[in-house]
């Protein structure tokens, strides 16, 4: 067995041990980070996630991150795979969350995605037994991507807490009660965050925020290019919502509204994606929403996000799908009028420009060496060390 394989096995054992116990979060500790990296949506088997980290020399022999490495996960730790993989995928996602939470809170930074929030949102009222019942029915009326309208409406009448059969059959299809217990705990101890400021002008979060989203937080215009203040405002909104939350779906007023049969799909800053399509012109207005106009991104701020793969980004920006790739970083730059989108790290920021860096590279579709991580210090794709050392 190679050294990398031994390290991955040690990490898998650590994760299994952490997931077997009650939800917990290691407190922050003093640390000096020699490498600070962002990993895009880790919706893949835990062994694949760990193989990517090992390829970049981030794992120590004890199965944890090296003590001088900080890792920021952009969220969406659950839900991947085929129906036949649901059991293993459910266990894998839980183990990933438990493994990250076993690190000091300031070393493994855990950001929320819509799939994480789904456990305390659309799925807040489900037991394992009730979800299995709802999913078996959803599978019958959602075979391969299409549902009969009458069957869908009958389904929603029986399961009004969800917006569609598709959500139960596919989107949030790996749900287990234990996952919800972990998500709720990590919310209440403030381990799961909305946003992380990596520099004065660099904000890391799941899907990105616009000026309209920041209006909800009442952050003054003069502070919207300050990543520290933006992160504080967004995290304060989350903390206030969690403090007021006693039962039912968690709502962050104006920023995150879970879906249901009456209101439709979930909306807000964990769901939204940039779009320039004419048919989305009305959908990008107001908040919360599922699409936003990238020309409304706050100028002077670089946002590092996940949530959207290359092929879908191109489609919603009105670009040809030719050249779409998995595993690569991508960027969008706008001056409020022009929008440029390309593979690779963004160019050096110019005054008044807004930048998105996309890190969701379809992790399940890539070989571990081909999946790019974003280096917060070089502001480019991380360079894996040579085999003889880190």
C-alpha positions, 0 to 999 in steps of 0.5 A: 500500500502506498503512503497516500493510500495509508493516509487516506485509510487513516482519514477514513477511519477518523471519519468513521469514528467521528460519525459514530459518536454524537454531533460535536465540533472541535473549538478553534485553536491558534494556528499559522496557516502555510496553505489556505485552500478552498474545495468546491462542492464535495458531493462525492464519495469521501474516499474521492474527497480525501484522495483530492486532499492527499494529492495536494499534500494536505493530509497528515499520517494521522488522518487529519489535515496538516496542522499548517493547512486551512481548508474552506469547504463551500458547502453541499456535503450531501446528496450524490449518486444513483438510487442504488448508491443512496445508503453508501452516499448517505453514510459518506456525507455524514462521515465527511461532515463529522471529519471536518468538524473534528478539526479546529473550527478555524482550520476546517471552515464549514460553509453552508450549501442548499443541500446542507440547509435542506436537512433543516429546511424542506426535510425538517419534519421527516423521520427516516421512516417517513422519508423512506415512504415519501421517497418510494412514492417519489421514485414511482412517479419520477422514473428517469426525470419526468413526472405526470402532472396529475401524479405530481399534484397528488404527491404534493397533496400528500407531502406538502412540506416538499416542492416536488417529487424530484427533490425527494427522489433526486435532489435531496435523495440521501437524507437521513435523520442523523445528518439533520442532527449534525447540521442542527448542532453545527448551526447552533454552535456556530460552526456552519457559517454562511460566509468566510472572509479570506482577505479584505476583498475576498469572500468565500460562500456557497453561491454568491450575493448581490447588492439586493441581497446585501440590502436585506442585511442593511449593510451600508454601501460603503462597506460592501467591498469589505469582505470582513463586514460582508461576512459578519453581516451574513453570518449575523443574519444566520445566527439571528435566525437560528436563535429564533428557530424552535421547530419546523424549517429554518428560514433566514428572512429575505436570504433563505426560504426553503421550498414547499408545495405551496410556494414552490422551490426554495429561494435565496442566496444558497440556491441562486445562480447567475443568469443573463438569459432573457427568460430569467429577466423577471426571475432576477428581480428582488429577493429571495430568488433562484437567479441573479443578474451578475451585473448586480454583484457588489463591485470591489469584491471577489467572491469564491463560490461553488454550486454551479458547474461549467456546463450550466454556467455557460448555458445561463450566461448565454454561451456555447457549451463547447469547451465545458470542462469538469475539474477546472476553476472558472471566473466571471468578471463584470464592471456592471455592464460587460460580463466576461466568463472563462476558465482559470483563475481571474485576472488581477482585480481592477477598480470597480470590478466584481469577480466570481471564482467558481470552484464546483468542478463536478467532483464525482466526474473527475480523477483526483489529480484533475480536480482543482482547488483554489489557493487563497494566497496565490488566488489561482489553482493550487499546485500539488507538491512533488511526490517527495514532499509537501 
